[in-house]
Amino acid sequence: MTQPESSAPIDVTAARRPFPWGNLAAWVVVLVLAAQAAVTVATNRNFEWPVVGEWFTEESILRGLGVTLGMTVVAMVLGTAIGIVLAVARMAQSRLLSGLAGLYIWFFRGTPLLVQLIFWYNLSTLFPRLSIGIPFGPELWSWKTNDVITPLTAAIAGLALNEAAYMAEVVRGGLLSVDSGQWLTARAFGMSRARALRRIILPQAMRAIIPPTGNQLISMIKATSLVSVIAMADLLYSAQSVYNRTFQVIPLLLVAVLWYLLITSILNVVQGAIERHYARSDAEGGSAPRPAPATTEG
């Protein structure tokens, strides 16, 4: 015997959420503390904000900024190029190539960048002359080390070779993110391993390579401040040169800090846009593109 249906109406009103008093209180506390910190920094005369404004766009500071940006671009390009070669060698079937690449990565990731910069700057104490010649045979060309290793070349060599070790792992991680079946598909189309890497694997791996490369670029901007110890006239060294004359240490350090913050903030915005682009691409169609049919290259 069936039960009679109840005629009482069913309440389908959504349950009301309690007002987030705790969240509101946290916001109030944070805003009050932020306002207090801002007022303290703005009204503390020891920061000497007029001096900061005076030197912020001064010619020597802008020259140092240009050196910092130039070193960053050159070292990042060289580091990325070397890193790609190291990543491919690290994944090679040859134990010799893989071992040499692993040794390089181990050494440059395991020693401080500052020590590497100082080592390159003082290379002439170990090798007064640099030469090219036949192993165990005569020299063909020779130069004084101090003529080759200037503060600029020492800075670029130290930054680029150190960055290559980190970029190698970034690129290797991107290559490993590509499905292994892509290699088999490329070989089925008659592609060589090198061509498959260039045409199929690397384009797909870029989705995993580009975002962490942005992090490395931001880190490189800050790492260039270390070259001031080898008398390279970058942004920090330029600020130091000024406060060594004027004894206005804090405001000149603030000038350098504000420039670093401005540059890294712009790069953060660019990196965020790139990450959103690749995230949107994955959401719209995550399937990997099909390899093009093999054609005869001229």
HUVEN-V335316 format. One record per backbone hydrogen bond with DSSP energy under -0.5 kcal/mol. CO is the residue of the C=O (numbers start at 0). NH is the residue of the N-H. E is the energy in kcal/mol with one decimal. If there is no record, write none. Layout:
# HUVEN-V335316
CO|NH|E ; CO|NH|E
This chain:
# HUVEN-V335316
9|11|-0.8 ; 18|20|-2.6 ; 19|23|-2.3 ; 20|24|-2.6 ; 21|25|-2.1 ; 22|26|-2.2 ; 23|27|-2.4 ; 24|28|-2.4 ; 25|29|-2.5 ; 26|30|-2.7 ; 27|31|-2.5 ; 28|32|-2.5 ; 29|33|-2.5 ; 30|34|-2.5 ; 31|35|-2.4 ; 32|36|-2.5 ; 33|37|-2.5 ; 34|38|-2.5 ; 35|39|-2.3 ; 36|40|-2.5 ; 37|41|-2.4 ; 38|42|-2.2 ; 39|43|-1.2 ; 42|44|-0.7 ; 43|46|-1.5 ; 44|47|-1.3 ; 47|50|-0.7 ; 47|51|-1.7 ; 48|52|-2.6 ; 49|53|-1.8 ; 50|54|-2.1 ; 51|55|-1.4 ; 54|57|-1.3 ; 57|61|-2.3 ; 58|62|-2.3 ; 59|63|-2.1 ; 60|64|-2.2 ; 61|65|-2.3 ; 62|66|-2.1 ; 63|67|-2.3 ; 63|234|-0.7 ; 64|68|-2.5 ; 65|69|-2.6 ; 66|70|-2.7 ; 67|71|-2.1 ; 68|72|-2.3 ; 69|73|-2.5 ; 70|74|-2.8 ; 71|75|-2.2 ; 72|76|-2.4 ; 73|77|-2.5 ; 74|78|-2.6 ; 75|79|-2.4 ; 76|80|-2.3 ; 77|81|-2.6 ; 78|82|-2.3 ; 79|83|-2.2 ; 80|84|-1.7 ; 81|85|-2.5 ; 82|86|-2.6 ; 83|87|-2.3 ; 84|88|-2.4 ; 85|89|-2.7 ; 86|90|-1.4 ; 88|91|-1.0 ; 93|97|-2.4 ; 94|98|-2.5 ; 95|99|-2.5 ; 96|100|-2.5 ; 97|101|-2.3 ; 98|102|-2.3 ; 99|103|-2.2 ; 100|104|-2.4 ; 101|105|-2.5 ; 102|106|-2.3 ; 103|107|-2.4 ; 104|108|-2.0 ; 105|109|-1.1 ; 106|110|-0.8 ; 111|115|-1.8 ; 112|116|-2.5 ; 113|117|-2.2 ; 114|118|-2.4 ; 115|119|-2.5 ; 116|120|-2.2 ; 117|121|-1.7 ; 119|122|-1.3 ; 121|124|-1.5 ; 122|125|-1.3 ; 122|126|-2.7 ; 127|144|-2.4 ; 129|142|-3.0 ; 131|139|-3.0 ; 131|140|-2.2 ; 133|136|-2.8 ; 137|133|-1.9 ; 140|131|-2.6 ; 142|129|-2.7 ; 143|146|-0.9 ; 143|147|-0.9 ; 144|147|-0.8 ; 144|148|-3.5 ; 147|149|-1.4 ; 149|153|-2.8 ; 150|154|-2.0 ; 151|155|-2.6 ; 152|156|-2.6 ; 153|157|-2.4 ; 154|158|-2.6 ; 155|159|-2.9 ; 156|160|-2.3 ; 157|161|-1.6 ; 158|162|-2.5 ; 159|163|-2.2 ; 160|164|-1.0 ; 161|165|-1.1 ; 162|166|-2.9 ; 163|167|-2.1 ; 164|168|-1.1 ; 165|169|-1.8 ; 166|170|-3.0 ; 167|171|-2.5 ; 168|172|-2.2 ; 169|173|-1.8 ; 170|174|-2.6 ; 171|175|-2.4 ; 172|176|-1.0 ; 174|177|-1.1 ; 178|181|-2.0 ; 179|182|-0.9 ; 179|183|-1.1 ; 180|184|-2.4 ; 181|185|-2.5 ; 182|186|-2.5 ; 183|187|-2.0 ; 184|188|-1.3 ; 185|190|-2.2 ; 186|189|-1.5 ; 188|293|-0.5 ; 191|195|-2.6 ; 192|196|-2.1 ; 193|197|-2.0 ; 194|198|-3.1 ; 195|199|-2.3 ; 195|200|-2.4 ; 196|201|-2.6 ; 199|203|-1.2 ; 200|204|-2.5 ; 201|205|-1.5 ; 203|206|-1.0 ; 204|207|-1.5 ; 204|208|-1.4 ; 205|209|-2.6 ; 208|212|-1.6 ; 209|213|-1.8 ; 210|214|-1.3 ; 211|215|-2.1 ; 212|216|-2.2 ; 213|217|-2.1 ; 214|218|-2.3 ; 215|219|-2.2 ; 216|220|-1.9 ; 217|221|-1.5 ; 218|222|-2.3 ; 219|223|-1.6 ; 221|224|-1.3 ; 222|225|-1.9 ; 223|226|-1.5 ; 224|227|-1.2 ; 225|228|-1.7 ; 226|229|-1.4 ; 226|231|-1.6 ; 227|230|-1.4 ; 230|232|-0.5 ; 231|233|-2.7 ; 233|237|-2.3 ; 234|238|-2.0 ; 235|239|-2.6 ; 236|240|-2.4 ; 237|241|-1.6 ; 238|242|-2.4 ; 239|243|-1.7 ; 240|244|-0.6 ; 241|244|-1.2 ; 241|245|-2.5 ; 242|246|-1.9 ; 246|248|-1.1 ; 247|251|-1.5 ; 248|252|-2.3 ; 249|253|-2.3 ; 250|254|-1.7 ; 251|255|-1.8 ; 252|256|-2.6 ; 253|257|-2.9 ; 254|258|-1.9 ; 255|259|-2.5 ; 256|260|-2.6 ; 257|261|-2.3 ; 258|262|-2.5 ; 259|263|-2.6 ; 260|264|-2.1 ; 261|265|-1.9 ; 262|266|-2.3 ; 263|267|-2.2 ; 264|268|-2.0 ; 265|269|-2.2 ; 266|270|-2.9 ; 267|271|-2.5 ; 268|272|-2.1 ; 269|273|-2.2 ; 270|274|-2.6 ; 271|275|-2.3 ; 272|276|-2.0 ; 273|277|-2.3 ; 274|278|-2.4 ; 275|279|-2.4 ; 276|280|-2.1 ; 277|281|-2.2 ; 278|282|-2.0 ; 279|283|-2.5 ; 280|284|-2.1 ; 294|296|-0.6
